[in-house]
Amino acid sequence: MQINRFGYYWLDTWVLANVIQLATQDFCARNLNRTNDPCGRQYDQMTQAARSVPANIAEGNSRHSTSKETEMRLTDVARASLAELANDYINWLMRYENVPWSVKSDEHKAVSHTPLDRPTYKDDVQHQSSLHILKQKHKFDTWLCSKDSMIEANCLLILCNRLIMMLGKQIENQLEAFREEGGFSEALS
């Protein structure tokens, strides 16, 4: 059944992780160069951390039926990669004598409260989910398409923190399911 095969495509965490990955790739392409990242190390670190998040969510969710423990571990790896990426955005801001927007600021509230639409895929899941992710990413264009890297970095930092909290709740739900049901490989051992 197609839904089981692509179950993670319906997760808000996976959708937002893809938005962050795409936006991070754009951020790095626009803002990192031979002058401020001569060896390309920061570019590699940031894009790989961003890539790790949706990849680990997908892999963890794909292991749901055989090992709930592995699912939780991979979701936690996604969260850790996201924390690393968030720190890179904080560092970018402070490197240029800026600080993250206050949670009380209008900008922070606007980004934080921009809702994601629920996926409504019926068939052709990969095609429809790609369209959905791009539509969700465009909701943040005001900040992500800014010519000011400080605005971009602040937006991405808020999205990272938002997703860290969402993944924390997802792990709590996974832990509760594990306590109640266990998992296939756990039952074998």
N, C-alpha and C positions, 0 to 999 in steps of 0.2 A: 504494500500500500504506500502510495506516495507520501502521505502525511507522516508516517513513521520514519521513512527514509530521510525526510527533510524537517523533522520535528523542531529543530532549533531555529528554523527560518521564521517561526512564529514568536520567538522570544524577543521581548523588547530589549533585553540586554544585548542580544546578538545584533539587532538592528542598530542600536546606538553605538555598539562597538565598531560596526562597519562605517558609520558616519564619522567617528573619531579617526579611524584608520585613513579614510579618504582625505579628511581635512588635514591630518598630520602630514600625509604625503604632499599635499598642496603647500602647507606651511613650510616644510623643509625645502621644497623645490624653489619657493619664492625667497626665502630668507637666509638660507645657509649657502655660503659660497667659499671660494678659496681663501678669502681674507679672514673671515670669522670662523671657518671650519676647514683649515688647510688640508687635513688628512681625510676629511669626510667622515670622521668617527662619530660626531654628534648626529649627522644625518642618518648614518647606519643604525645607531643606537635607538634613535627616536622612531624611525620607520619600522624597525624590527620589534620594538616594544608594542607599537600600535598594531602591527600585524599579529602579534602573539595573542592579543585579546580575543578577537572573533574566532581565531583558529582554535584556541583552547576551549572556548564556549562550545563550539561545534563538536570538537572531539569528545569533550566531556559528556555532552548531551547524547552523542552517538553511542556512548558506553552505558547509558542509563539502564538498559535492560539486563546487562551482564554484570556490572559492578557499580553500585551506587557510591562506593568509597572512591573509586577512580573518578567518577563524575564530579564528586565534591572536590577532590584534589585538583583536577584540571580547572574547575571553576575558580578555585583559589589561586592557581597559577595565573589565570587571566586577571584576577584582581591585583595580584602583586605586580604584574607587568604594567597595569594601568597606574599603580602608585608610582612606579619608576618614571613613567611618561609624565605624570602630573608634576613630579619633581623637576623634570626637564623644563616644563613650562614656567614653573616658579623661578628656576635658575635663569631662564631667558629674560624674565621681567627684571629680576634684581641685577642682572648683568648690565642692564641699561638704566639702573637707578630707579626702577619702577617697582611697585608692589602689586599683589593681586587686588582686584576690586573687593571692597568690603561687601559682606553679605547683606548689608543694609543699603548698598547703592542701588540706584535705579537700573543700572546696566546689569548687575548681578541678578537682580530679581527678574529682569526681562529674559535673560538667557535661561535661568533656572525654571521659570514658569512657562517656557515654550513647550507646549505638549507634543508628544509623539502620537501619530495616528496608529490605531491597531491594524495589523495586517489583515487583509481580507482575501487572501489568495484562494482561488477555487481550483485552478489547474495551472499547468505551465509555471510551476512554482519558482524555478530559478529566474525566469524572465520577469515574472510579476514581482518577486522579492527585490530584484535589482532596481526596478522602477520605483518601488516603495522606498528603498534606502535612499535613492537620489532625491526623492520628494522630501523625505525627512531632513536630509542634509541641507536642502535649499531653504528650509525654515530658519536656518541660522546664517543665511547669506549676509545679512546686515553686518554681522561681526566677522564672519569667516572670509568675506571678500573685501574687507577693509584694506586700504593701502598701508595701514599702521599695524605693524607686527605686534604691538602691545595689546591692541584690541583683539587681534586673532588669538594671541597666547592666553589672554584672560578668558575668552570664550571657550577655548579648548580646555583650559584648566577647570572651568566650571563643569563642562561636559564630562571630563574625567572624574571629578568628584561625585557628580550625579550618578555616573555608572558604577563607581566604587560602592556607593550606598545600595544601588539596585542589586549588585552582585552579592553584597553582604546578606540581603534579604533572600536572594536565591539560594545561597549556601545554607541559611537557616532552614528554608523549606526542604532542601535536599537532606539535611541532617535529620529533620523530623521524619521524612519518608524512610530514611535509612533505619531509624529507631523502630518504626512501625513495621516495615516490611523486610528489611535486610536487602540483600541483593543476590543474584544468581551465584556469582563466584564466592561471595561471603557464606552462602548457605552450603556450598560444597566443602568449604574448609571448616 
